[in-house]
Amino acid sequence: RWENCPDPLHDVTPVGQTWPGGDCYILYPGHDKVYPSLRARAMRDGIHDYDLLRMVAARDKAKAEQFCSSIVQGPDSYQLSTAHFRQVHRQMLHYLSQPEAQP
């Protein structure tokens, strides 16, 4: 709630809180609109990536597992390379752009 921040465009640390600025908001006020935070954009991108992976899985579950496991190896072990992530993302888009094989 922005009323806890006297000037949310310049300091987003809520009055009486010790959290770092930005930890409690995903949207920021603007003139007649709101601005998304980096966290909001990352959440949106994550939802889109999840949907993309679900579309791959609907076509071929093993292929979706292959894409996923190339990025995530375990609950606390995952690929940190942005270039690798983007490459896998492009591979999923390419895979989905191909016509499905007919039986």
ABEGO torsion letter per residue (X at the ends): XAAABABAAABABBBGBABBBGAABABBBBBGBBBBBAAAAAAAAAAAAAAAAAAAAAABAAAAAAAAAAABABAABBBABAAAAAAAAAAAAAAAABBBBBX
